[in-house]
Amino acid sequence: MTFKPANKIQDLQYFGEFGGVNPSISDSSTYTFLSAKKMLDTFEGEAPGCYLYSRYASPSTLYLGEALAAMEGTETANVAGSGMGAITTTIMHFCGAGDHIVSSRTIYGGTYAFLKNFAPRFNINTSFVDITKLDIVEAAITKNTKIIYCETISNPLLEVADIKGLAQLAKKHNIKLIVDNTFSPMMISPITLGADVVIHSLTKFINGTNDTMGGVVCGSQKLIDAMRSVIDGAAMLLGPSLDSIRAASILKNMRTLHIRIKQHSKNAQFLAEKFEALGLKTVYPGLTSHPSHELFKTMMNEEYGFGGMLTIDVGSLNNANSLMELMQHKNLGYLAVSLGFYKTLFSAPGTSTSSEIPEEEQAEMGLSDGLIRFSIGLDDDIERTYQMMHECMEELNILKPELEEVNSLLIHSH
Ligand SMILES: Cc1ncc(COP(=O)(O)O)c(C=O)c1O
C-alpha cells in the first residue's frame, strides 16, 4: 500500500483552548506546578502531559512535532530552531569520540563543514563518498562506523540517494541510516524505504514562507526520548529549541504543503524540460536524462512529482551572475540562498551555499562555476515565466554559444 503523507496530516484535528480551529499557542517558557512532587516527576520524565520548560518541549512544539512525525511515518519527532540544530544534535547523539561516519560528499555546505571541520574536534571522523555507488559506500564502512548520512536529493547537485539500498547496507552492518529529506518532503518518505531517522530543515519547503528557521528530527520514541533527556540528551543540552510562536506558524503552513509541493514540482518540471530543449545543461530528477530518474520513480509518492529544485549550467560565473541579476530586475524571483519560497529563488552554489567546500573538491564533485540552483516558485502561469526567463537569456547571449559560434563563422566566411 502506498504511503499517503498528506492524509496523515489531514487527519490531525486540534482544538484551541477556547474552541479555536487552531491549537492555542503556548506563550510561556516555563510552567507552574500545583505540587512540588509533580515537578519532580516531570523532571524525571514520569508525568506525561505536564510541561516543565520550553527548551525541553512546549505544547506548540509538540503539536508541530506530531504533524511532522505523521508526515514521515515515525513514532514521534523533536523540532529544533534550525535545520542545522536538528542535524548537529542528531549526529552528536549517535557519535562520540572515536566514532566514524560515512557521508555523501554532495550535501548541504553547512552539514559538510560540520562533519569536516567541527566534528573532528570531538574525534568524530567522516569519510565522504559518492553516495550513488553502493559498493563505494560499503567499502568505506569500518568497525567504528555508526551512521550513514545522506540527503534524499542532494544540495546542490540533485544527486538521488538509493534509500532502500543504503538501508540494507546499514542493517547489514548494524548501523543507522540518517536521511536529510529537506528537498523532498511528501515526495519521498525515507522511513517507508528503510531509513532509521529523517531530518528536515523546516526553513525551506515545509514552512514555505521564508519568515522563520526551523528543523526536525523524526524517529522512534526511544530515540527522541534519549535526545531530549535532561541528563545527557543532545537536543536538551545543546539547546537548539524552536520558539512556540514560530512552531505554531510552521504548523499552519504545513496544512498547505501538499498543494504547494505539487505546484513547485509542476512548474519545475515544465521549466526543466524547456531549459533542456534550449540546449542548456539542466539537472532535474524529473528529466529522463537525470542518471537517477528511474530510481527516483521507484521511491516516490507519485502525485507529488520530482520537486521544486533544478540546476542549469550557463558556462561561467559571469554569465550566472548576470542572468540572476537580470531575472531579479525583471521580478522573476530573488537572488537569494535557501529554497521552498513562493517566488523563485536562485543562487550560484559554488560562491554561496557550498562555498564551505574547497574549490578542488567542488570541481571533483562536478560543482561548476556556471551552475545556477533554482528553487522554482508557485507561479500560476509558468509558460509566461519561462518566456521572460528565455528573454533574459537571449539578452545576455548565453544560449547555445557553440551554435552562435558556428553561425558567426559562417557569416565571416561569406
Ligand atoms: C538540505 C539542507 N539541509 C539542511 C540545511 C540547514 O538548515 P537550516 O538553514 O534551517 O539550519 C539546509 C539549508 O540550506 C539544506 O539545504
The ligand as a MOL file (V3000), in Angstrom:
LIG
                    3D

  0  0  0     0  0            999 V3000
M  V30 BEGIN CTAB
M  V30 COUNTS 16 16 0 0 0
M  V30 BEGIN ATOM
M  V30 1 C 19.4780 20.0770 2.5380 0
M  V30 2 C 19.6490 21.0270 3.6790 0
M  V30 3 N 19.7600 20.5470 4.9190 0
M  V30 4 C 19.9190 21.3640 5.9830 0
M  V30 5 C 20.0070 22.7160 5.8380 0
M  V30 6 C 20.2350 23.5860 7.0540 0
M  V30 7 O 19.0300 24.0940 7.5180 0
M  V30 8 P 18.9140 25.4930 8.3020 0
M  V30 9 O 19.4140 26.5390 7.3780 0
M  V30 10 O 17.4480 25.5670 8.6220 0
M  V30 11 O 19.7560 25.3770 9.5220 0
M  V30 12 C 19.8980 23.2730 4.5630 0
M  V30 13 C 19.9900 24.7520 4.4050 0
M  V30 14 O 20.1850 25.2710 3.3620 0
M  V30 15 C 19.7130 22.4040 3.4510 0
M  V30 16 O 19.6150 22.8810 2.2050 0
M  V30 END ATOM
M  V30 BEGIN BOND
M  V30 1 1 1 2
M  V30 2 1 2 3
M  V30 3 2 2 15
M  V30 4 2 3 4
M  V30 5 1 4 5
M  V30 6 1 5 6
M  V30 7 2 5 12
M  V30 8 1 6 7
M  V30 9 1 7 8
M  V30 10 2 8 9
M  V30 11 1 8 10
M  V30 12 1 8 11
M  V30 13 1 12 13
M  V30 14 1 12 15
M  V30 15 2 13 14
M  V30 16 1 15 16
M  V30 END BOND
M  V30 END CTAB
M  END
